[in-house]
Amino acid sequence: MKVIVNDKMQRGYQYYLSEPMGQHFDDQFKPELTPKQMLELGVFGGKYLTDCRKEFPEDWFVNAKLSPERKDISLNYYSVDASQPLAEWQRKGWVYEQDPRGWFQWYCRYFMGRRIAEEDDRQIKRWKAFKRHEMAVRKNCEMYNHRCRPKQRQALLHWAYDSRNY
């Protein structure tokens, strides 16, 4: 299936879905949350995907916590800001030109079934590297003490790690 993107950050970008939605992930990539679950929990201050909803399944947005005008930290699950500005992501070379919104946009498209071998490998390596934050929370916080390291826990949610589980 061909997807054509026309939003504030991309005009006429096209990609193909070659896998069934939510299936046939790389063996090393085992996210704990789906994009829909992430949006419902509150990630990125509700500002993510607000102008490109047509690209993604409608049901992802039924209970999503969104803020179309500006980032609203109170929508984040832990009510803290755990994001760096897009300009910083770009400066560090983290943003792939076909996914100008960064990792979460890549994950949403990957979840839907798009595959780009080299970029998928790069993003999965980044996802795996982020697991160090889970280890830091587990090492430094009592089990289920969600007041301990809330910024790190929120960041884990942004990377599809379910920090509510520990």
C-alpha positions as CSV (number, residue, x, y, z in Angstrom):
1,M,0.0,0.0,0.0
2,K,1.3,3.5,-0.9
3,V,1.1,6.3,1.6
4,I,1.3,9.9,0.5
5,V,2.2,12.5,3.1
6,N,1.2,16.2,2.9
7,D,1.6,18.0,6.3
8,K,3.5,21.0,7.7
9,M,6.9,19.2,7.5
10,Q,6.5,17.1,4.3
11,R,4.8,17.6,1.0
12,G,4.4,14.8,-1.5
13,Y,6.6,12.3,0.4
14,Q,5.6,8.8,-0.5
15,Y,6.3,5.5,1.1
16,Y,5.0,1.9,0.9
17,L,3.8,-0.4,3.6
18,S,5.4,-3.8,3.0
19,E,4.5,-5.5,6.3
20,P,1.3,-5.9,8.2
21,M,0.7,-3.3,10.8
22,G,2.4,-4.1,14.1
23,Q,4.0,-7.3,12.8
24,H,7.3,-8.7,11.4
25,F,9.6,-6.4,13.5
26,D,13.3,-6.9,13.5
27,D,14.1,-9.6,16.1
28,Q,16.1,-7.1,18.2
29,F,13.3,-4.6,18.3
30,K,10.7,-5.3,21.0
31,P,9.0,-2.1,22.0
32,E,6.8,-2.3,25.0
33,L,4.3,0.3,23.8
34,T,2.5,0.8,20.5
35,P,2.3,4.3,19.0
36,K,-1.4,4.4,20.0
37,Q,-0.5,3.5,23.7
38,M,2.2,6.2,23.7
39,L,-0.2,8.9,22.5
40,E,-2.8,7.8,25.1
41,L,-0.2,7.9,27.9
42,G,0.9,11.4,27.0
43,V,4.2,11.8,25.2
44,F,6.1,14.9,23.8
45,G,3.7,17.3,25.6
46,G,0.9,16.3,23.2
47,K,2.5,18.3,20.3
48,Y,3.6,15.3,18.3
49,L,1.6,14.3,15.1
50,T,-1.0,17.0,15.6
51,D,-0.9,18.2,12.0
52,C,-0.4,14.8,10.3
53,R,-3.2,12.7,11.7
54,K,-4.4,11.7,8.3
55,E,-1.3,9.6,7.7
56,F,-2.0,7.3,10.7
57,P,-5.0,5.2,11.8
58,E,-7.8,7.2,13.3
59,D,-8.1,4.9,16.3
60,W,-4.6,6.0,17.4
61,F,-6.1,9.4,18.2
62,V,-9.4,8.5,19.9
63,N,-7.9,8.8,23.4
64,A,-4.6,10.5,22.5
65,K,-3.5,13.4,24.7
66,L,-2.8,16.1,22.1
67,S,-2.1,19.8,22.2
68,P,-2.2,21.3,18.7
69,E,-1.1,24.8,19.6
70,R,1.9,24.2,21.8
71,K,3.6,21.6,23.9
72,D,1.7,21.1,27.2
73,I,3.8,19.2,29.7
74,S,0.8,18.5,31.9
75,L,-0.3,16.0,29.2
76,N,2.9,13.9,29.7
77,Y,2.3,10.9,31.9
78,Y,4.8,12.1,34.5
79,S,4.0,15.8,33.9
80,V,7.6,16.7,33.2
81,D,9.5,17.9,30.1
82,A,11.7,15.1,28.9
83,S,12.3,16.3,25.3
84,Q,14.9,18.2,23.5
85,P,13.9,20.7,20.8
86,L,13.8,19.3,17.2
87,A,16.6,21.7,16.4
88,E,18.9,19.9,18.9
89,W,17.9,16.5,17.3
90,Q,18.8,17.9,13.9
91,R,22.1,19.3,15.2
92,K,23.1,16.0,16.6
93,G,22.3,14.2,13.3
94,W,19.5,12.1,14.9
95,V,16.9,13.0,12.3
96,Y,16.6,11.1,9.1
97,E,15.5,13.3,6.2
98,Q,12.5,11.1,5.4
99,D,11.3,11.3,9.0
100,P,11.8,15.0,9.8
101,R,10.0,14.6,13.2
102,G,12.5,12.1,14.5
103,W,12.5,8.7,16.2
104,F,8.8,8.6,17.0
105,Q,7.7,9.3,13.4
106,W,10.1,6.6,12.3
107,Y,8.5,4.2,14.8
108,C,5.0,5.1,13.8
109,R,5.8,4.4,10.1
110,Y,7.7,1.2,11.0
111,F,4.8,0.0,13.1
112,M,2.4,0.7,10.2
113,G,4.6,-1.5,8.0
114,R,7.2,0.7,6.2
115,R,10.7,-0.8,6.0
116,I,13.9,1.0,5.1
117,A,16.7,-1.4,5.9
118,E,19.6,1.0,6.7
119,E,17.4,3.5,8.6
120,D,15.6,0.8,10.5
121,D,18.9,-0.6,11.7
122,R,20.1,2.8,12.8
123,Q,16.9,3.6,14.7
124,I,16.8,0.2,16.3
125,K,20.3,0.7,17.5
126,R,19.3,4.0,19.0
127,W,16.3,2.4,20.7
128,K,18.4,-0.4,22.2
129,A,21.0,2.2,23.5
130,F,18.2,4.0,25.3
131,K,17.6,1.0,27.5
132,R,20.4,2.2,29.7
133,H,17.9,4.7,31.2
134,E,15.7,1.8,32.3
135,M,18.7,0.2,34.1
136,A,19.4,3.6,35.8
137,V,15.8,3.8,37.1
138,R,15.9,0.2,38.3
139,K,19.2,0.7,40.0
140,N,18.4,4.0,41.7
141,C,14.6,3.8,42.5
142,E,12.5,1.6,44.7
143,M,10.2,-0.6,42.7
144,Y,7.1,1.3,41.5
145,N,8.3,4.6,43.0
146,H,7.2,6.7,40.1
147,R,8.2,9.9,41.8
148,C,11.8,8.7,41.5
149,R,13.5,10.0,38.3
150,P,10.3,11.1,36.5
151,K,12.1,12.8,33.7
152,Q,14.0,9.6,32.9
153,R,10.8,7.7,33.1
154,Q,9.0,10.1,30.8
155,A,11.9,9.8,28.3
156,L,11.6,6.0,28.4
157,L,7.9,6.4,27.5
158,H,9.0,8.5,24.5
159,W,11.1,5.5,23.4
160,A,8.3,2.9,23.8
161,Y,9.7,1.5,27.1
162,D,6.9,1.2,29.7
163,S,8.5,2.8,32.7
164,R,5.3,2.2,34.7
165,N,6.3,-1.4,35.1
166,Y,9.1,-0.9,37.5
